[in-house]
Amino acid sequence: MPRFFAAFFAVSALFTFGSANASVRPLGQAGARELDVLQVDATRAALQALAAPSKGHSKNLLVKLGDMKTEPAQRSLSPALVNASRAAIADIPGVTLMGDGEDAEAMAAKGSTVVVISGKLRELGQAREGDEVVMSAKVEYVLYKLPGRAIAAIVSGGAKARVGASSVKTPSGRQQLEREVVSAAVESAARRAPAALQAAAK
């Protein structure tokens, strides 16, 4: 069983989240940091704000999953990235995840607020530490509101897992750990997504 540790949460966006306990740095200034009480407060407040309907609007925010990219050498992890992203976004309160066959542009043209989330597996690394192996992953999501393609926010998250070296001796063992670390990185980023979605929807 892999031991996940030192998950980090970073967010860079074109907004500041209005909470007494949290702020979101402008683009270019965000960095990785460990989860702390302020981030928990920020995420909880963002979830509550996103889930609460605004005046005159009782419908959920429509979110469309855009392209999910990996490097060519990591193409086998594309399904893990897509599936984990879809599950994490669908679990956000106040969000309705559109199906693959639904036309986001058409919905936006009819007056609905639609936010598109595209993602990429930015990093995947492996290091040997004595009798153990540490595997890390970082994912990044770009959010933009339709109509238009102006970037509203960028959210990133990462995770690491430590296992005995024998666990990744076989290709199947290594691939399983890679999928688990990618999924954990997606969950890391998803914890910061509500604030970004709230800003992108404005």
Summary of the structure (lengths in Angstrom):
residues: 202
radius of gyration: 17.6
end to end distance: 42.3
largest distance: 59.4
contacts: 640
relative contact order: 0.22
helix: 36%
strand: 35%
